[in-house]
């Protein structure tokens, strides 16, 4: 059985690879052909390339993303222009964007069902009103009557997660970038099967690229056959479209609309360190109980509709009977999500506001550090203003080129006063910001171009919640397992520095 499963998985990958190679060969043939038609085509594309460059310059887009496209078009007018047109001007892309917009607009008012705590938040956190208002503008209310618990590493999170799953009475919603068969997923699946037999509705969403090598092609059907509703986000097709870059990088579990989890952990064994992958795996999850769980419920249901095209009667999932069961307020909690197609970079803006508002310190964990000038400037200005700015990145990396690109930013940041540490014990996969003993965010957004601009992401912003000081304590515990990077260590040999600068040009593609 296992062998046939592996053969089917391998066959799928070979088929996709063959189709991609076939398309590339076809494009190469057209570009190199000297026929009259090919010459006319090249002349037309040369003219079009000039207009495309002007169009790209005028677009509301990140400078780094513009640079890579202009670079490709000017260096390879034929290939670059055609690639840009194929990539950005397709009906499927427009339909995808319109669908997301329509779903978001339709459900926008539903986020306020539990009752917003805006007025009391303004009163108790006057210094952070702009951040609260911004997230409200993006569609995400602030709540009280919510408890938070910071869970790190994965071994601490996992048993709590299983116990909460066992308590489910109405529904369990699971949405992850990676689900991989093993001890972790099997333990979860056993509980989900039991819940289905009890009449609990179970829904699962996983990203096709994230699970490309982890799950067989028909895994969604396998789950459906045991009573678990399942959708695959943005199935991979071997064609050049912009939407293939838009992956569901979120990690969300919601139980009965009352309990929710999000953070860096995917559902795979390395995240709970049952085996060693890139050394010890350090990750983080935030658990929320109470009103704020509703926002993550809605995020899931919106993604579900995007995947299957069938709208739910969303209000029927609202935990009406539990509204009166008041949970003691643990500060203010504001869950948020980020879409790559709405021109509103929520994840980036949350990070920038935390940095810009910091008075004493801002501590950051991220697996990747590939950022644009605005983020570099914000970090350096904060450090030069007397704010203690610290960033922890992995020492043992998962992707060599990305790690080399991450290290290319060290020199500039350290020179600007930012303290950089590498997690010596293994791989740092947490995505956290904590500041001034008051503010923190835990979520799925890495400090790289893919997370900030191309992927669907989510997080939880907190003010004066219990989890804030839990995060700070864990941060200092983690620093004991880190090595601080000095300016002298950032001075690379000339060939490596040149290579790093080239990598930075292509950073939006990584």
C-alpha positions as MATLAB code, in Angstrom:
seq = 'XXXXXXXXXXXXXXXXXXXXXXXXXXXXXXXXXXXXXXXXXXXXXXXXXXXXXXXXXXXXXXXXXXXXXXXXXXXXXXXXXXXXXXXXXXXXXXXXXXXXXXXXXXXXXXXXXXXXXXXXXXXXXXXXXXXXXXXXXXXXXXXXXXXXXXXXXXXXXXXXXXXXXXXXXXXXXXXXXXXXXXXXXXXXXXXXXXXXXXXXXXXXXXXXXXXXXXXXXXXXXXXXXXXXXXXXXXXXXXXXXXXXXXXXXXXXXXXXXXXXXXXXXXXXXXXXXXXXXXXXXXXXXXXXXXXXXXXXXXXXXXXXXXXXXXXXXXXXXXXXXXXXXXXXXXXXXXXXXXXXXXXXXXXXXXXXXXXXXXXXXXXXXXXXXXXXXXXXXXXXXXXXXXXXXXXXXXXXXXXXXXXXXXXXXXXXXXXXXXXXXXXXXXXXXXXXXXXXXXXXXXXXXXXXXXXXXXXXXXXXXXXXXXXXXXXXXXXXXXXXXXXXXXXXXXXXXXXXXXXXXXXXXXXXXX';
ca = [
       0.000    0.000    0.000;
       2.757    2.431    0.991;
       4.755    1.560   -2.105;
       1.822    2.179   -4.456;
       1.082    5.463   -2.656;
       4.697    6.553   -3.167;
       4.602    5.556   -6.848;
       1.423    7.579   -7.370;
       2.975   10.557   -5.598;
       6.155   10.306   -7.667;
       4.175    9.957  -10.906;
       2.291   13.162  -10.143;
       5.512   15.082   -9.574;
       7.088   13.703  -12.777;
       4.008   14.657  -14.809;
       4.022   18.217  -13.499;
       7.773   18.581  -14.090;
       7.421   17.262  -17.651;
       4.679   19.767  -18.468;
       6.727   22.646  -17.080;
       9.795   21.631  -19.103;
       7.628   21.271  -22.221;
       6.334   24.835  -21.824;
       9.812   26.246  -21.294;
      11.115   24.470  -24.395;
       8.230   25.882  -26.415;
       8.978   29.428  -25.237;
      12.695   28.997  -25.951;
      11.955   27.815  -29.487;
       9.874   30.900  -30.234;
      12.497   33.262  -28.845;
      15.369   31.695  -30.805;
      13.609   31.110  -34.120;
      14.702   33.365  -37.028;
      11.551   33.121  -39.114;
       9.720   36.247  -40.309;
       6.955   35.706  -37.743;
       9.472   35.391  -34.938;
      11.251   38.584  -36.053;
       7.966   40.498  -36.129;
       7.118   39.124  -32.708;
      10.449   40.234  -31.293;
      10.038   43.745  -32.759;
       6.582   44.056  -31.252;
       7.781   42.833  -27.877;
      10.696   45.306  -27.897;
       8.174   48.134  -28.312;
       5.838   46.643  -25.747;
       8.696   46.241  -23.263;
       9.139   50.017  -23.110;
       5.458   50.529  -22.321;
       5.592   47.717  -19.759;
       8.471   49.383  -17.942;
       6.512   52.644  -17.779;
       3.453   50.723  -16.590;
       5.449   48.955  -13.860;
       6.948   52.256  -12.647;
       3.479   53.785  -12.357;
       2.028   50.826  -10.439;
       1.303   50.955   -6.736;
       3.758   48.247   -5.833;
       6.844   47.681   -3.743;
      10.047   49.088   -5.231;
      11.894   45.792   -4.922;
       9.179   43.990   -6.872;
       9.318   46.672   -9.581;
      13.100   46.400   -9.798;
      13.122   42.674  -10.507;
      10.553   42.976  -13.305;
      12.240   46.009  -14.889;
      15.567   44.188  -14.643;
      14.182   41.106  -16.421;
      12.426   43.120  -19.148;
      15.419   45.334  -19.924;
      17.923   42.480  -19.814;
      15.735   39.991  -21.707;
      13.132   42.081  -23.602;
      11.508   39.112  -25.297;
      11.437   36.711  -22.421;
      10.866   39.305  -19.690;
       7.977   41.044  -21.465;
       6.183   37.852  -22.383;
       6.685   36.463  -18.900;
       5.254   39.627  -17.321;
       2.225   39.600  -19.616;
       1.579   35.902  -19.032;
       2.106   36.333  -15.338;
       0.049   39.455  -14.681;
      -2.602   39.872  -17.348;
      -4.739   36.769  -17.165;
      -8.491   36.509  -16.727;
      -8.008   33.839  -14.038;
      -5.979   36.288  -11.958;
      -8.662   38.987  -12.187;
     -11.418   36.481  -11.324;
      -9.412   35.285   -8.327;
      -8.954   38.838   -7.053;
     -12.615   39.752   -7.632;
     -13.803   36.658   -5.788;
     -11.642   37.455   -2.771;
     -12.860   41.054   -2.763;
     -16.529   40.042   -2.964;
     -16.223   37.501   -0.145;
     -14.454   40.027    2.068;
     -16.988   42.767    1.436;
     -19.933   40.457    2.040;
     -18.640   39.289    5.419;
     -17.047   42.523    6.631;
     -19.823   43.428    9.082;
     -19.904   39.925   10.566;
     -16.572   40.443   12.331;
     -18.340   42.673   14.806;
     -20.886   40.069   15.915;
     -19.428   39.473   19.411;
     -19.248   43.216   20.063;
     -16.170   45.369   19.652;
     -14.251   46.816   22.597;
     -13.094   49.845   20.638;
     -14.177   52.530   23.118;
     -12.609   50.873   26.142;
      -9.445   50.099   24.150;
      -9.127   53.775   23.187;
      -9.516   54.720   26.845;
      -7.040   52.185   28.231;
      -4.479   52.255   25.406;
      -4.407   55.851   24.105;
      -0.853   55.513   22.773;
      -1.940   52.648   20.522;
      -5.144   54.095   19.102;
      -3.580   54.491   15.606;
      -2.709   50.780   15.459;
      -6.155   49.734   16.721;
      -7.803   52.082   14.222;
      -5.662   50.798   11.378;
      -6.607   47.180   11.994;
     -10.254   48.247   12.309;
      -9.903   50.009    8.945;
      -8.548   46.742    7.529;
     -11.719   45.039    8.773;
     -10.653   43.533   12.104;
     -12.237   44.708   15.377;
     -10.549   44.739   18.764;
     -12.011   42.527   21.504;
     -11.938   42.165   25.241;
     -13.423   39.165   27.091;
     -10.608   37.056   25.666;
      -7.871   35.004   27.301;
      -4.458   34.479   25.680;
      -1.812   31.821   26.207;
       1.598   31.784   24.536;
       2.719   28.246   23.669;
       6.327   27.638   22.725;
       7.950   25.340   21.669;
       5.835   22.837   19.748;
       6.072   20.191   22.485;
       4.296   22.567   24.881;
       1.610   23.407   22.330;
       0.786   19.902   21.127;
      -0.801   18.242   24.216;
      -2.874   21.382   24.898;
      -3.992   21.391   21.275;
      -5.094   17.748   21.458;
      -7.030   18.320   24.679;
      -8.916   21.263   23.172;
      -9.775   19.198   20.077;
     -11.287   16.542   22.330;
     -13.629   19.171   23.831;
     -15.193   20.090   20.457;
     -18.986   19.844   20.435;
     -20.122   21.549   17.222;
     -17.277   22.069   14.765;
     -13.536   21.988   14.219;
     -11.944   24.103   11.467;
      -8.344   23.401   10.484;
      -6.377   25.450    7.923;
      -2.634   24.891    7.459;
       0.070   25.512    4.914;
       1.648   22.105    5.598;
       0.012   18.908    6.774;
       2.304   15.911    6.729;
       1.569   12.351    7.703;
       3.310   11.254   10.866;
       2.849   11.054   14.622;
       1.509   14.605   14.945;
      -1.069   14.462   12.177;
      -2.117   10.896   12.993;
      -2.789   11.879   16.623;
      -4.929   14.781   15.410;
      -6.661   12.664   12.774;
      -7.648   10.012   15.323;
      -9.441   12.683   17.374;
     -11.069   14.185   14.284;
     -12.422   10.782   13.255;
     -13.907   10.336   16.718;
     -15.458   13.793   16.560;
     -17.019   13.074   13.171;
     -18.596    9.933   14.608;
     -20.081   12.127   17.385;
     -21.701   14.450   14.836;
     -19.127   17.245   15.052;
     -18.536   19.022   11.743;
     -14.859   18.871   10.767;
     -13.395   20.916    7.928;
      -9.790   20.955    6.713;
      -8.009   23.261    4.262;
      -4.427   22.695    3.182;
      -2.258   24.452    0.618;
      -1.406   22.374   -2.437;
       2.163   23.671   -2.753;
       2.810   23.415    0.976;
       1.707   19.772    0.879;
       3.071   19.038   -2.585;
       5.602   16.479   -1.374;
       3.846   15.684    1.890;
       0.464   14.343    0.800;
      -0.816   12.267   -2.128;
      -2.843   13.946   -4.830;
      -6.107   12.364   -3.677;
      -5.654   13.059    0.035;
      -8.606   15.443    0.159;
     -10.814   12.649   -1.151;
      -9.374   10.271    1.443;
     -10.438   12.673    4.192;
     -13.883   13.124    2.635;
     -14.349    9.352    2.607;
     -14.029    9.280    6.403;
     -16.474   12.158    6.902;
     -14.035   15.090    7.072;
     -14.848   17.922    4.690;
     -11.664   18.983    2.924;
     -10.607   21.600    0.375;
      -7.222   22.126   -1.288;
      -6.230   25.760   -1.621;
      -5.137   26.941   -5.073;
      -4.263   23.562   -6.649;
      -0.967   23.744   -8.491;
      -1.130   23.801  -12.270;
       1.966   23.863  -14.496;
       1.103   27.216  -16.074;
       2.499   30.711  -15.633;
      -0.009   32.696  -13.580;
       0.412   35.204  -10.787;
      -2.050   33.376   -8.545;
       0.247   30.344   -8.343;
       2.463   32.555   -6.177;
      -0.402   33.350   -3.787;
      -0.230   30.545   -1.245;
      -2.264   29.990    1.915;
       0.528   30.289    4.472;
      -1.903   30.637    7.399;
      -2.110   28.224   10.324;
      -5.516   28.314   11.978;
      -7.493   25.958   14.161;
     -10.899   27.001   15.503;
     -13.007   24.936   17.904;
     -16.699   25.840   18.271;
     -15.931   29.504   17.641;
     -14.699   29.749   21.244;
     -11.090   28.553   21.096;
      -8.551   29.291   18.379;
      -4.873   28.714   17.652;
      -2.523   30.402   15.217;
       1.216   30.874   14.878;
       4.180   29.394   13.094;
       3.520   25.690   13.650;
       2.420   23.482   10.787;
       1.054   19.993   11.382;
       4.240   18.014   10.814;
       6.511   16.077   13.166;
       9.550   18.377   12.988;
       7.467   21.159   14.559;
       7.155   19.156   17.780;
      10.722   17.816   17.569;
       9.883   14.130   17.313;
      12.878   14.032   15.005;
      15.659   16.481   14.239;
      15.358   18.628   11.134;
      17.755   21.579   10.947;
      18.616   21.037   14.598;
      16.109   21.852   17.329;
      12.941   23.433   15.910;
      11.857   26.540   17.831;
       8.341   27.733   17.068;
       5.438   29.567   18.684;
       1.636   29.507   18.828;
      -0.888   31.830   20.432;
      -4.039   30.308   21.919;
      -7.071   32.542   22.372;
     -10.309   31.810   24.210;
     -13.337   34.058   24.074;
     -14.722   36.699   21.751;
     -11.593   37.143   19.615;
     -11.805   33.524   18.415;
     -14.698   34.628   16.200;
     -12.382   36.622   13.927;
     -10.302   33.522   13.195;
     -13.535   31.573   12.622;
     -14.553   34.072    9.962;
     -11.114   34.002    8.370;
     -11.432   30.262    7.945;
     -14.982   30.427    6.558;
     -13.961   33.078    4.021;
     -11.099   30.873    2.832;
     -13.474   27.908    2.686;
     -15.826   29.805    0.395;
     -12.880   30.888   -1.759;
     -11.835   27.250   -2.151;
     -15.184   25.587   -2.775;
     -17.255   28.503   -4.115;
     -20.217   27.683   -1.860;
     -21.167   30.348    0.727;
     -22.194   29.305    4.221;
     -24.834   30.758    6.458;
     -22.006   32.126    8.563;
     -24.102   33.342   11.466;
     -25.083   29.759   12.277;
     -21.467   29.162   13.360;
     -21.548   32.030   15.828;
     -21.425   30.640   19.384;
     -24.629   32.439   20.490;
     -25.167   30.377   23.626;
     -21.660   31.112   24.798;
     -21.846   34.895   24.481;
     -23.271   35.183   27.965;
     -20.460   33.026   29.356;
     -18.191   35.972   29.970;
     -14.493   35.299   30.049;
     -12.431   37.575   32.227;
     -10.719   40.126   29.981;
      -7.028   39.596   29.431;
      -6.131   42.929   27.855;
      -7.215   43.623   24.278;
      -6.899   41.200   21.398;
      -7.150   41.966   17.688;
      -6.743   39.027   15.266;
      -5.996   40.024   11.675;
      -5.336   38.484    8.296;
      -3.486   39.661    5.203;
      -4.407   39.101    1.572;
      -1.885   39.542   -1.272;
      -4.469   40.901   -3.721;
      -5.987   43.873   -1.901;
      -3.040   46.318   -2.016;
      -3.187   46.555    1.771;
      -0.085   45.007    3.350;
      -1.622   44.454    6.771;
       1.098   42.185    8.154;
       3.868   44.615    7.199;
       1.975   47.614    8.577;
       1.363   45.876   11.911;
       5.095   45.220   12.223;
       6.032   48.773   11.190;
       3.604   50.318   13.677;
       5.002   48.231   16.525;
       8.540   49.314   15.609;
       7.608   52.976   15.183;
       5.614   53.094   18.464;
       8.264   51.363   20.574;
       9.677   53.469   23.426;
      11.949   51.053   25.304;
      12.381   47.888   23.253;
      11.138   45.755   20.384;
      12.189   42.111   20.207;
      11.691   40.079   17.045;
      11.943   36.434   15.988;
      11.830   35.498   12.313;
      13.138   32.562   10.262;
      13.970   34.853    7.327;
      15.090   38.476    7.194;
      14.615   39.698    3.625;
      13.068   43.148    3.815;
      12.764   46.375    1.859;
      14.173   49.812    2.624;
      11.139   50.935    4.658;
      11.556   48.077    7.157;
      15.337   48.505    7.357;
      14.885   52.239    7.897;
      12.241   51.741   10.624;
      14.435   49.266   12.522;
      17.534   51.467   12.305;
      15.706   54.689   13.205;
      14.203   52.983   16.272;
      17.638   51.713   17.340;
      19.256   55.108   16.785;
      16.482   56.659   18.885;
      17.489   54.605   21.905;
      15.062   51.706   21.472;
      16.562   48.294   22.219;
      15.959   46.475   18.907;
      16.846   42.780   18.788;
      16.244   40.199   16.080;
      16.716   36.436   16.368;
      17.176   34.423   13.162;
      18.190   30.766   12.689;
      21.783   29.603   12.720;
      20.907   26.257   11.184;
      18.993   27.163    8.033;
      16.501   25.334    5.851;
      17.270   27.156    2.585;
      20.901   28.073    1.841;
      20.280   30.931   -0.635;
      17.600   32.513    1.556;
      19.896   32.312    4.592;
      22.709   33.922    2.595;
      20.290   36.691    1.580;
      19.160   37.083    5.212;
      22.784   37.521    6.289;
      23.272   40.215    3.630;
      21.068   42.511    5.747;
      23.041   42.010    8.966;
      25.782   44.559    8.280;
      23.401   47.421    7.502;
      21.191   46.677   10.496;
      24.036   46.211   12.987;
      25.669   49.394   11.735;
      22.307   51.095   12.414;
      22.286   49.890   16.025;
      20.128   46.764   15.701;
      21.321   43.713   17.669;
      21.260   40.507   15.588;
      21.339   37.040   17.140;
      21.357   33.597   15.570;
      19.644   30.707   17.297;
      22.612   28.362   17.771;
      20.537   25.371   18.849;
      18.761   24.950   15.534;
      16.052   26.474   13.373;
      14.116   29.533   14.565;
      10.663   29.400   12.935;
       8.718   31.674   15.343;
       7.196   34.880   13.967;
       6.848   37.182   16.961;
       7.147   40.862   17.885;
       7.026   42.035   21.498;
       7.451   45.612   22.690;
       7.511   47.675   25.903;
       5.842   45.014   28.098;
       2.533   45.995   26.495;
       2.361   45.010   22.850;
       2.948   41.745   21.011;
       1.919   39.930   17.887;
       2.180   36.230   17.098;
       1.307   34.904   13.695;
       2.379   33.366   10.421;
       4.051   36.326    8.683;
       7.785   36.021    8.082;
       9.977   39.049    7.440;
      10.414   38.230    3.770;
       8.806   39.288    0.516;
       6.715   36.165    0.089;
       5.021   36.448    3.461;
       4.679   40.221    3.387;
       3.372   40.598   -0.171;
       2.481   37.284   -1.841;
       0.919   34.938    0.704;
      -2.286   34.797    2.708;
      -1.215   35.302    6.318;
      -2.713   35.942    9.741;
      -1.747   36.975   13.249;
      -2.975   38.185   16.624;
      -2.143   41.661   17.958;
      -2.311   41.988   21.748;
      -2.246   44.811   24.274;
      -1.618   44.152   27.982;
      -2.482   40.498   27.553;
      -0.947   37.801   29.722;
       0.814   36.417   26.673;
       2.884   39.599   26.200;
       5.087   38.980   29.239;
       5.123   35.246   28.484;
       6.609   36.085   25.087;
       9.175   38.429   26.630;
      10.295   35.780   29.139;
      10.585   33.156   26.421;
      12.568   35.614   24.305;
      15.215   36.084   26.992;
      15.313   32.335   27.634;
      15.929   31.861   23.923;
      18.704   34.475   23.887;
      20.689   32.151   26.171;
      20.762   29.709   23.246;
      21.806   32.342   20.711;
      25.040   33.892   19.477;
      25.177   37.630   18.882;
      26.491   38.578   15.457;
      29.210   41.241   15.401;
      29.905   43.768   12.666;
      33.248   42.074   11.945;
      31.476   38.776   11.251;
      29.404   40.479    8.549;
      32.391   41.469    6.424;
      32.325   38.919    3.638;
      34.819   38.358    0.871;
      34.159   40.394   -2.264;
      32.781   37.507   -4.394;
      30.312   36.562   -1.641;
      29.203   40.178   -1.179;
      28.640   40.557   -4.918;
      26.635   37.335   -4.915;
      24.591   38.552   -1.938;
      23.779   41.809   -3.728;
      22.568   39.812   -6.740;
      20.435   37.683   -4.433;
      18.892   40.829   -2.949;
      17.804   41.935   -6.431;
      15.983   38.651   -6.859;
      14.680   38.604   -3.255;
      11.011   39.124   -4.306;
      11.193   35.800   -6.156;
      12.521   33.813   -3.162;
];
